[in-house]
């Protein structure tokens, strides 16, 4: 028997996590001098978080250490159960070095137990999309080998696109230059980004104005969307719910009877993309 793990950077809603029986590794963020661990929206004040950012607060995120991973994993192994962990993109954080070190130590201590992990090669509800369908297979009784094969097929067909409102936050994270930030903000340029096959963020389009940028997102879903009637579509919003609701409405008008789930961006991801971000996740023919 094995237990299915995810991390809070997959951003599945707390009720969904509970319904699926997932074990969640909570990722930290700091606002001011206080550290928090994202609770999948259960008690999170999203408005207050993004308002603080608008007022100049600079929230920070950090990697977990070996001890933290051991605390999550060891009780499961001690009960005689194995672990399968669907992670967010390893390209996005150094935390997985600590994870691998913790796993190596735990395997030495529990040689009869197995710990596997699968890199979703995306983040936020892109990773949540992969985790959600992994959990359905898990609940159906899939073995670890069967889950491996299923996710190896699903991950290359998981599209994660997003547009940011203010380039300042991407600049802080080293994604764009200072000149690009200033010029882009002055001209109202909205960069559109996606996750590539390796799990890296790629800036693949620049559009003037949010309305046009959302139109580009719809275009890509039209061009690359696959089996949209079979898989959920996720839309993310960072303190721009009204805009996101309009975007969801436009998707339903164009694509018909599809299951679109709208959720807020959490504080860990929000620290890097900033308020005003809109994300779109869907099953695709190719990333």
C-alpha positions as CSV (number, residue, x, y, z in Angstrom):
1,X,0.0,0.0,0.0
2,X,1.2,3.5,-0.7
3,X,0.1,7.1,0.1
4,X,-0.2,9.8,-2.5
5,X,1.6,13.1,-1.7
6,X,1.4,16.5,-3.3
7,X,2.7,20.0,-2.2
8,X,0.8,23.2,-1.7
9,X,2.4,24.7,-4.8
10,X,-0.1,22.6,-6.8
11,X,-2.8,24.9,-5.4
12,X,-5.7,22.5,-5.5
13,X,-8.5,23.8,-3.3
14,X,-8.5,22.5,0.3
15,X,-11.9,20.8,-0.1
16,X,-10.6,19.0,-3.2
17,X,-7.5,17.9,-1.4
18,X,-9.6,16.4,1.4
19,X,-12.0,14.7,-1.0
20,X,-9.1,13.1,-2.8
21,X,-7.4,12.0,0.4
22,X,-4.1,13.7,-0.5
23,X,-1.2,14.2,1.8
24,X,0.0,17.8,1.4
25,X,3.5,19.1,1.9
26,X,2.9,22.8,2.8
27,X,5.3,25.3,1.3
28,X,6.4,28.4,3.3
29,X,6.1,32.1,2.6
30,X,7.0,35.1,4.7
31,X,5.3,38.5,5.0
32,X,7.2,41.0,7.1
33,X,8.7,38.9,9.9
34,X,6.0,36.3,10.0
35,X,6.2,32.9,8.3
36,X,3.2,31.0,7.0
37,X,2.6,27.7,5.3
38,X,0.0,27.7,2.6
39,X,-3.2,25.9,3.7
40,X,-4.8,25.5,0.2
41,X,-7.1,28.4,0.8
42,X,-8.8,27.1,3.9
43,X,-8.0,30.1,6.1
44,X,-6.1,32.3,3.7
45,X,-7.0,36.0,3.4
46,X,-6.1,36.5,-0.3
47,X,-7.4,40.1,-0.4
48,X,-5.2,41.1,2.5
49,X,-2.1,39.4,1.0
50,X,-2.4,41.0,-2.4
51,X,-3.4,44.4,-0.9
52,X,-0.2,44.3,1.1
53,X,1.8,43.7,-2.1
54,X,0.1,46.6,-3.7
55,X,1.1,48.8,-0.7
56,X,4.8,47.8,-1.1
57,X,5.2,44.6,0.9
58,X,7.7,42.1,-0.6
59,X,6.7,38.6,0.5
60,X,9.4,36.0,0.3
61,X,9.4,32.3,-0.3
62,X,11.9,29.7,0.8
63,X,12.9,26.0,0.3
64,X,12.1,23.3,2.8
65,X,15.0,21.6,4.5
66,X,15.8,17.8,4.9
67,X,14.2,17.7,8.3
68,X,10.9,19.1,7.0
69,X,10.6,16.4,4.4
70,X,11.6,13.7,6.9
71,X,8.8,14.9,9.2
72,X,6.3,14.4,6.4
73,X,7.5,11.1,5.1
74,X,8.8,9.1,8.0
75,X,5.5,8.5,9.8
76,X,4.1,6.9,6.6
77,X,7.1,4.7,6.2
78,X,7.1,3.7,9.9
79,X,3.6,2.4,9.4
80,X,4.8,0.1,6.7
81,X,3.4,2.1,3.8
82,X,5.2,3.4,0.6
83,X,5.1,7.0,-0.8
84,X,4.4,8.5,-4.2
85,X,4.8,12.3,-4.4
86,X,3.7,14.4,-7.4
87,X,5.9,17.5,-7.2
88,X,5.9,21.0,-8.8
89,X,8.6,21.7,-11.4
90,X,12.1,20.9,-10.2
91,X,13.3,23.8,-12.4
92,X,11.5,26.3,-10.1
93,X,13.1,25.6,-6.7
94,X,16.2,24.3,-4.9
95,X,14.0,22.6,-2.4
96,X,14.2,19.2,-4.2
97,X,17.9,18.9,-3.3
98,X,16.8,18.7,0.3
99,X,14.0,16.3,-0.6
100,X,16.4,13.9,-2.4
101,X,18.8,14.0,0.5
102,X,16.0,13.2,2.9
103,X,14.7,10.4,0.7
104,X,18.2,8.8,0.6
105,X,18.5,8.8,4.4
106,X,15.0,7.4,4.8
107,X,15.6,4.6,2.3
108,X,18.7,3.6,4.3
109,X,16.6,3.5,7.4
110,X,13.6,1.8,5.8
111,X,15.1,-0.4,3.1
112,X,11.9,-2.3,2.5
113,X,9.9,0.8,1.8
114,X,9.6,2.6,-1.5
115,X,9.5,6.4,-2.2
116,X,8.8,7.6,-5.7
117,X,8.3,11.2,-6.9
118,X,7.1,12.5,-10.3
119,X,8.1,16.0,-11.5
120,X,4.9,17.5,-13.0
121,X,7.2,20.0,-14.9
122,X,4.8,22.9,-14.1
123,X,3.5,24.7,-11.0
124,X,0.3,26.1,-9.5
125,X,-2.8,24.5,-10.9
126,X,-0.8,23.1,-13.8
127,X,0.7,20.8,-11.1
128,X,-2.7,20.7,-9.6
129,X,-4.2,19.4,-12.9
130,X,-1.6,16.6,-12.9
131,X,-2.1,15.8,-9.2
132,X,-5.9,15.8,-9.5
133,X,-5.9,13.1,-12.3
134,X,-3.2,11.2,-10.5
135,X,-5.4,11.1,-7.4
136,X,-8.3,9.8,-9.4
137,X,-6.2,6.9,-10.7
138,X,-4.9,6.3,-7.2
139,X,-8.4,6.1,-5.8
140,X,-9.2,3.6,-8.6
141,X,-6.4,1.4,-7.2
142,X,-3.6,2.1,-9.7
143,X,-0.2,0.6,-8.7
144,X,2.9,2.8,-8.6
145,X,4.0,1.4,-11.9
146,X,0.6,2.1,-13.4
147,X,0.6,5.7,-12.0
148,X,4.1,6.2,-13.4
149,X,2.9,5.2,-16.9
150,X,-0.2,7.3,-16.7
151,X,1.6,10.5,-15.6
152,X,4.4,10.0,-18.1
153,X,1.6,10.3,-20.7
154,X,-0.4,13.1,-19.0
155,X,2.4,15.6,-18.1
156,X,3.5,16.4,-21.7
157,X,-0.2,17.2,-22.4
158,X,-0.7,19.6,-19.6
159,X,-0.6,23.3,-20.7
160,X,0.0,26.1,-18.2
161,X,-0.2,29.6,-19.6
162,X,-0.4,32.9,-17.7
163,X,-0.3,36.6,-18.2
164,X,0.9,39.1,-15.6
165,X,-0.4,42.6,-15.0
166,X,2.8,44.2,-13.6
167,X,6.3,43.2,-14.7
168,X,7.8,44.3,-11.4
169,X,7.3,41.0,-9.7
170,X,8.9,39.0,-12.5
171,X,11.8,41.4,-12.4
172,X,12.3,40.7,-8.7
173,X,12.5,37.0,-9.5
174,X,15.1,37.6,-12.2
175,X,12.8,36.7,-15.1
176,X,13.1,39.9,-17.0
177,X,15.6,42.9,-17.1
178,X,15.1,46.2,-15.4
179,X,14.8,48.0,-18.7
180,X,12.1,45.5,-19.9
181,X,10.2,46.1,-16.7
182,X,10.1,49.9,-16.9
183,X,9.3,50.0,-20.7
184,X,6.8,47.2,-20.4
185,X,4.9,48.8,-17.6
186,X,4.9,52.2,-19.3
187,X,3.6,50.8,-22.6
188,X,1.1,48.4,-20.9
189,X,2.9,45.4,-22.3
190,X,1.5,42.1,-21.0
191,X,4.0,39.2,-21.3
192,X,2.4,35.8,-21.8
193,X,4.4,32.9,-20.3
194,X,4.1,29.1,-20.4
195,X,5.9,26.1,-19.0
196,X,8.0,24.2,-21.5
197,X,8.7,20.5,-21.8
198,X,11.5,20.7,-19.2
199,X,9.4,22.6,-16.6
200,X,11.0,26.0,-17.3
201,X,9.0,29.3,-17.7
202,X,9.2,30.6,-21.2
203,X,8.2,34.1,-22.2
204,X,6.7,33.4,-25.6
205,X,4.5,36.4,-26.4
206,X,4.2,40.1,-25.6
207,X,0.8,41.8,-26.1
208,X,-0.3,45.4,-25.5
209,X,-3.3,45.4,-23.1
210,X,-4.9,42.7,-21.0
211,X,-7.9,42.2,-23.2
212,X,-5.7,41.2,-26.2
213,X,-3.6,39.0,-23.9
214,X,-6.6,37.1,-22.8
215,X,-7.6,36.7,-26.4
216,X,-4.2,35.2,-27.1
217,X,-4.8,32.7,-24.2
218,X,-8.1,31.7,-25.8
219,X,-6.4,31.3,-29.2
220,X,-3.8,28.9,-27.8
221,X,-6.5,26.9,-26.1
222,X,-8.3,26.7,-29.4
223,X,-5.1,25.7,-31.3
224,X,-3.6,23.3,-28.7
225,X,-6.6,22.2,-26.6
226,X,-7.3,18.4,-26.6
227,X,-10.1,16.4,-25.2
228,X,-11.5,19.5,-23.5
229,X,-14.8,17.7,-22.8
230,X,-12.9,15.0,-20.8
231,X,-10.6,17.1,-18.7
232,X,-11.1,20.1,-16.4
233,X,-10.0,23.5,-17.4
234,X,-8.5,25.7,-14.6
235,X,-8.5,29.5,-14.5
236,X,-6.4,31.3,-11.9
237,X,-6.7,34.8,-10.7
238,X,-4.6,36.9,-8.4
239,X,-6.9,39.6,-6.9
240,X,-8.7,40.2,-10.2
241,X,-11.8,38.0,-9.8
242,X,-14.1,40.1,-11.9
243,X,-11.8,40.0,-14.9
244,X,-11.3,36.3,-14.4
245,X,-15.0,35.6,-14.3
246,X,-15.4,37.4,-17.6
247,X,-12.6,35.3,-19.0
248,X,-14.3,32.1,-17.8
249,X,-17.6,33.3,-19.4
250,X,-15.8,33.8,-22.7
251,X,-14.3,30.3,-22.6
252,X,-17.7,28.7,-22.0
253,X,-19.2,30.8,-24.8
254,X,-16.5,29.7,-27.3
255,X,-15.9,26.1,-26.2
256,X,-19.4,25.1,-25.1
257,X,-20.0,22.6,-22.3
258,X,-16.6,22.4,-20.6
259,X,-15.9,22.1,-16.9
260,X,-14.0,25.4,-16.0
261,X,-12.8,25.8,-12.4
262,X,-11.9,29.3,-11.2
263,X,-9.6,29.6,-8.2
264,X,-7.4,32.3,-6.6
265,X,-3.6,32.3,-6.8
266,X,-2.1,31.4,-3.5
267,X,0.5,33.5,-1.6
268,X,3.5,31.4,-2.5
269,X,2.9,31.6,-6.3
270,X,1.5,35.1,-5.9
271,X,4.7,36.3,-4.3
272,X,6.4,35.8,-7.7
273,X,3.6,36.7,-10.2
274,X,1.9,39.5,-8.3
275,X,-1.7,40.8,-8.3
276,X,-3.5,41.0,-11.6
277,X,-2.2,37.6,-12.9
278,X,-4.5,35.4,-14.9
279,X,-3.6,31.7,-15.5
280,X,-5.1,29.1,-17.9
281,X,-4.5,25.4,-17.6
282,X,-5.9,22.7,-20.0
283,X,-5.2,19.4,-21.6
284,X,-3.3,20.0,-24.8
285,X,-2.1,18.1,-27.9
286,X,1.4,19.3,-26.9
287,X,2.9,21.9,-24.5
